[in-house]
Amino acid sequence: MIRKVRPIDSVLDRLVQLESLNFGQEAWNKQMLLDMFSNKWCMPYAYYIEQTIVGYCVLVNCGEFCDIANIVVDKQYTNRGIGSEMMQYMIDKSIKLKVDHILLEVNTLNERAIRLYEKHGFKIIALRKNFYAHTLFQSNDAYSMLKKL
């Protein structure tokens, strides 16, 4: 089940844990997450199995378009369609907001994520050199990807 996330300590601690496990030094810390929650344009959602958060995503309403700021699935729960469900949820939210398109950035070597985004209709539109300061991948470069709505 996907639902809007509230910034309570237990939730924040779980999101920090998911970030750290998936993004290493690029992970958002607790203060960054709190800042995100205070931004009225950010829409954070969590994927729950029973009472456990097993993934989360952040959609940002930028006016004419939306930006997918983050999507994370606990490694123990991959290959179950959770990432795909969250992507579709954010696409549906973007359509309801009547935006023209959705943007995101992804590490050029994150093949699993790139396949997920392409499956949902995103296309690579640009290469951003040295986009990441620190990454778990062997590249600091990112692709900008776009989905027209």
C-alpha positions in Angstrom: 0.0 0.0 0.0 1.3 3.5 -0.9 0.4 6.4 1.3 1.6 9.9 2.1 4.5 10.0 4.5 4.4 12.0 7.8 7.6 13.3 9.3 7.6 11.5 12.6 10.9 10.1 14.1 10.2 6.4 13.5 9.4 7.2 9.8 12.4 9.5 9.4 14.7 6.9 10.9 13.5 4.2 8.5 13.9 6.6 5.5 17.4 7.4 6.6 18.2 3.7 6.8 16.8 3.0 3.3 18.8 6.0 2.0 22.0 4.8 3.5 21.6 1.2 2.3 20.8 2.3 -1.2 22.9 5.4 -1.8 25.9 5.3 0.5 27.5 8.8 0.8 24.9 10.3 -1.6 22.1 9.3 0.9 19.8 12.0 2.2 20.3 12.5 6.0 17.6 13.2 8.6 18.0 17.0 8.2 17.7 16.8 4.4 14.5 14.7 4.8 13.1 17.2 7.3 13.8 20.0 4.8 12.1 18.0 2.1 9.0 17.6 4.4 8.9 21.3 5.0 8.8 22.1 1.3 5.1 22.5 0.3 5.9 21.3 -3.3 7.5 18.0 -2.2 5.1 15.0 -2.0 6.7 12.1 -0.2 5.0 8.7 -0.3 5.9 5.4 1.3 5.2 1.8 0.3 4.1 -0.2 3.3 3.9 -4.0 3.7 1.8 -4.4 6.8 3.3 -1.7 9.1 6.8 -1.7 7.6 8.1 0.9 5.1 9.8 -1.1 2.4 10.2 1.8 -0.1 9.5 5.4 -0.6 9.5 8.0 -3.3 9.4 11.8 -3.6 7.6 13.7 -6.3 8.2 17.5 -6.6 5.6 19.8 -8.2 7.6 22.3 -10.2 4.7 24.0 -11.8 4.7 23.1 -15.5 6.4 19.7 -14.7 7.1 17.3 -11.9 10.5 16.0 -10.8 11.0 12.6 -9.3 13.5 13.5 -6.6 13.9 10.0 -5.2 12.7 6.4 -5.4 14.0 3.7 -3.1 13.1 0.1 -2.4 14.6 -2.0 0.4 17.0 -4.5 -1.2 15.1 -7.3 0.6 12.0 -6.4 -1.3 13.3 -5.9 -4.8 11.9 -7.9 -7.8 8.4 -7.7 -6.4 7.1 -4.8 -8.5 7.2 -2.3 -5.7 9.4 0.2 -7.6 7.1 -0.1 -10.6 4.1 0.5 -8.5 5.6 3.6 -7.0 6.6 4.9 -10.4 3.0 4.5 -11.7 1.7 6.2 -8.6 3.9 9.2 -9.2 2.9 9.3 -12.9 -0.8 9.2 -12.0 -0.3 12.0 -9.4 1.5 14.0 -12.1 -1.3 13.5 -14.5 -3.8 14.7 -11.9 -1.6 17.9 -11.4 -2.0 18.5 -15.2 1.8 18.9 -15.8 3.4 18.6 -19.2 6.1 16.2 -18.3 8.1 14.5 -15.6 11.9 14.7 -15.2 14.4 12.6 -13.2 18.1 12.0 -12.9 19.7 8.6 -12.6 23.3 7.3 -12.5 24.5 6.2 -15.9 25.5 2.8 -14.4 22.3 2.2 -12.5 20.9 -0.2 -15.2 18.1 -1.6 -13.0 16.7 1.9 -12.4 17.1 2.9 -16.1 15.2 -0.2 -17.2 12.4 0.7 -14.7 12.2 4.3 -16.0 12.2 3.2 -19.6 9.5 0.6 -18.9 7.3 3.6 -17.7 8.0 5.6 -20.8 11.0 7.8 -19.8 13.6 8.7 -22.4 17.2 9.8 -21.9 17.5 13.4 -23.0 20.9 14.5 -21.6 24.1 13.4 -20.0 25.1 15.3 -16.9 28.8 14.9 -16.2 29.9 14.7 -12.6 26.3 15.1 -11.3 27.0 13.1 -8.2 29.7 14.0 -5.7 29.8 10.5 -4.2 28.1 7.3 -5.4 28.1 3.6 -5.0 28.6 3.3 -8.8 31.8 3.6 -10.7 30.5 6.8 -12.4 29.6 10.2 -11.1 27.6 10.9 -14.3 23.8 11.0 -14.6 21.3 10.8 -17.3 18.4 13.2 -17.3 15.3 11.4 -18.3 11.9 12.8 -19.4 8.4 11.4 -19.8 5.9 13.5 -21.7 2.3 13.4 -20.4 
